[in-house]
Amino acid sequence: MRVLGIETSCDETGVALYAGDGGLLAHAVYSQIALHADYGGVVPELASRDHVRKLAPMVRQLLDEAGLGAGDVHGVAYTAGPGLAGALLVGAAFGRSLAWGWGVPALGVHHMEGHLLAPLLEDEAPGFPFVALLVSGGHTQLVEVAGVGRYRLLGESIDDAAGEAFDKTAKLLGLGYPGGPALAALAEQGDPERFRFPRPMTDRPGLDFSFSGLKTYALTTWQQGCEAGQAPEALKADIARAFEDAVVDTLLIKCRRALDQTGSRTLVLAGGVSANRRLRAAVDAMMAERGGRAHYPRPELCTDNGAMIAYAGWQRLRAGQHEGPGFEIHPRWPMTALAPV
């Protein structure tokens, strides 16, 4: 079964083809970074309009690269949520229309389920059950995964997601857009001993996260350093390092608790922040100490992409799940509400 995946939840237009007997046949992602850079963040209306412009040409090119025609596609999966309402509507309307025109089933896919299942696209895929840390610009969640659609939420951020805190902290330091990667790059130059930021919500039981206070701590540290006449570039780098270390340590502490609570020896990391080099190194070291293993998507599949949507859609379409003639989007959509496969 060959499935076309379409991702338009925010500011990347992603398309991909996945086949059960051939794996990932082709995929392409168009990033809107340049479009939104002047605004310092995503402008929803501009994002939606750009998806409209890019989707059809990208699907045509994808089919050409794979050497396939419309008759070779057996199903269409599109991101139905969570995400920006306008952006979701573009992908959902386009995907459902293609499926209707081609006479194949269509299915709306949960964006975070796509991220969660992305490591299963790798050669050494994790087996069920496992614990997943979903860490991105919009979500930070710990999930116990028993199978596709069989999810138990263990903890989540009560305010800013980790990626959102990265972006906001980068912005207050005057770094470029997108802020998260810029801050991580600057942290490489920072002194790890100069500042120590708090590890929020680690001094109490539970698996929830809170990162909004870290950006306030970073801002206060920056203002105090500037008032003291400290060299601004070194100060920025040292704050970036302290911030990144605090986020990584906090995520690790909560992951340890989740693994202890579930008895799992397998940890999956997915979402844009899972590409962070320092986070991966720390998680690998932790899992080696515990005699377990961590799994990640390849870096190009950590950020939003069509491959993860095609794969998640393939899992559900082959099980007989599909939409009717209409479609719905869900800008807010708890993953625990999904039906099991």
Secondary structure, 3 states (H helix, E strand, C coil): CEEEEEECCCCEEEEEEEECCCEEEEEEEEECHHHHHHHCCCCHHHHHHHHHHHHHHHHHHHHHHHCCCHHHCCEEEEEEECCCHHHHHHHHHHHHHHHHHHCCCEEEEEHHHHHHHHHHHCCCCCCCCEEEEEECCCCEEEEEEEECCEEEEEEEECCCCHHHHHHHHHHHCCCCCCHHHHHHHHHCCCCCCCCCCCCCCCCCCCCCECCHHHHHHHHHHHHHHHHCCCCHHHHHHHHHHHHHHHHHHHHHHHHHHHHHHHCCCEEEEECHHHHCHHHHHHHHHHHHHHCCEEECCCHHHCCCCHHHHHHHHHHHHCCCCCCCCCCCCCCCCCHHHCCCC
